[in-house]
Amino acid sequence: MKRPLVLVFLALGAAAPAPHLEAVAPMAETRASHTATLLPDGNVLVAGGFRKAADGHTQLYSATTELYDPSSRRFVAGPRLAHARCGHTATLLGDGTVLVAGGWAGETTPLASTEIYQRGAFVAGPDLGSPRAGHTATRLGDGRVLLVGGEGATTALLYDPTTRRVRPAAAPSVPRFGHTATLLADGRVLVAGGARHRGEVEASAEIYDPAAERWTATGALATARYKHAAILLADGRVLVVGGSDASDWKGQLDSAEIYDPKTGRFAAADKLRAARFKLPAGVARLPDGRVLVAGGSRTVEIFDPATGRFTAAGTLDGEGYFGTATALGDGGILVAGGYDARLRAEVGAWIFR
């Protein structure tokens, strides 16, 4: 039997649905400054973080974890961390395990401990030697992990997953926290911005070469910033967004810059639709090369490298300070947690696709 002509016409004329945010089942626990790591099986491991106590002042640090299952679009309880922590890093290793390192155990207590997620449980990892929080952890091309700076530390470390040992790496020229570290296409690592001390924000940037185990200076940011975000674009450049100056809450930035490794220079990009900071894990790249910016503001934005412009793409229930955006295996992006302008941590989660 022939299909009715009208159905054929509708099928040919159907347009793909516009990308949008869609709420999914919330997390079981409010959390901000947590980590969200895509696992080889497609699930996302959400670990640690903090929330405010009922008195509105005391910070409670979490040792719980949750696993987001894209097939059911729900979170289920995961294994407990040995140490409650926030402001830590969680790095997927080549063998499918996850290195959880450092973080805060209290408002002024950084940790030197590490834990390794494997076979559905956490086991103790090596001590970092010096406590740190607000640092960065970057998996290098050879599988090692470079840990840089953080509050409580001025050094850099290398974790070797084959030996499960940590050793000192060459120290960067500038001690910093609240910076970004981005693995470049050629295997080097761009470290940009951050603060030396509270109230002293950096515009400097430098590059770590794993082959030579050496740091070299590169072009400086046009605007000193920390608590910003940076992400590698499909063409090998690096997009840097938001952050704040030394005024912190009153110094939130609506500017963005792009670093070109071919020239070693930063150039101004389009203005963000909203000033934002506290979003180091709040950006993720879509399969088509565009970048989702979903942290530090209720406004969600998309950066399109083809046009060089930011456009609004939705609205969150809260500002999502220190929330996470994680690219999933199916092309969607999971946006989860963070805290709002009243310092209340959130349980909300969304999928952008």
Residue, then its C-alpha position, 0 to 999 in steps of 0.5 A: m500500500k502506498r503511503p498517504l502523500v501528506l505523511v510523506f510531506l510532513a516527514l520531509g518537512a519535519a525540523a529537528p527539535a531546538p536544543h533545550l534544557e529539560a529537568v530530570a529527577p533531582m539528586a538525593e542530596t543538595r551539593a555544591s563544589h562537588t565533582a561529576t565524572l563520566l565513567p566508561d559505562g556511561n554513568v556519571l559519578v557525583a562525589g562530595g560537595f557541601r551544603k549549608a546547615a539549618d542555621g544558614h551559616t555552618q557548612l556541612y561537608s559531604a562524603t556521599t556519592e551518587l551515580y546518574d544513569p542516563s538510561s533511567r535519567r535518575f540518580v542512585a546512591g553510590p559508595r561513600l568517600a572515606h573523607a568528606r570533601c569539597g573543592h577536590t578534583a576527580t580525574l578519570l584514568g585510563d583503566g577506568t578508575v577515578l582519582v579523587a584528590g585533595g579538597w576542603a574538609g572544613e572551611t580552613t582545612p585542606l586535605a592531602s589525602t586521595e581516594i581511588y574509585q574502582r569496582g564500585a568502591f573507594v580505596a585509599g590512594p597515595d598522600l599528596g604530601s601537602p594539602r591543597a584545595g581549589h587546585t587543578a588535575t589534568r590527565l596527560g596524554d601518557g596517562r599521568v595526572l598533573l596536579v597544580g597549585g591550590e590553596g595550601a600549596t604552591t607546588a605541582l605534582l605528578y600522579d602515576p597510575t601504573t605505580r599509584r605514586v605521587r612525585p613532585a613535578a617542576a613548580p610553576s613560576v606563579p603559585r595560584f588557586g582558582h585557576t584553570a588548566t587545559l590540556l592542549a591538542d599537542g599534549r601540553v597544559l595551559v594554566a591561566g589566571g587564578a590568585r596568588h593570595r586572596g585579593e591578588v588575582e593573576a592575568s599571567a598564564e604558563i604552559y607545562d610541557p610533559a615531555a620536557e617536564r618544564w614550564t614556559a611563560t605564554g601570553a597573558l590574559a587581557t583581564a586578570r581573573y579567577k574562579h573562571a572556566a576554560i575549555l578546549l575548542a574543537d579547532g585547538r584554541v581555548l575558550v576562557v569565560g567569566g570569573s571575577d577580579a579581586s573584588d570577588w562577588k562585586g567583581q564578576l566578569d561578563s568577558a571571555e577570551i580565546y587563547d590560540p596556541k599557534t600565536g601564544r596569545f589571548a584575544a577578546a571574544d564576544k561578551l557573555r549574556a550574563a556576568r558569572f564566576k565560580l564555574p570551573a566545572g560549569v562548561a562542556r562541549l557539545p558534539d557539534g563543537r559548540v560550548l554550553v556555559a551553565g554555571g555562575s548565573r541563572t542564564v545558560e548560554i551557548f558559545d558558537p565558535a563558527t560565529g564567535r557569539f554567545t546566545a542565551a539557551g535557557t534558565l536554571d532555578g538557581e545560579g549554580y555556583f560551583g555546579t557541574a556540567t558533564a558531557l554524556g556519551d549520548g551527546g547530552i550534557l548533565v547540569a547538576g547542583g551548585y548553590d544560589a545567591r543565598l548560599r543554598a546548595e541545590v539538588g536540581a539536575w537538567i539535561f541539555r540536548 
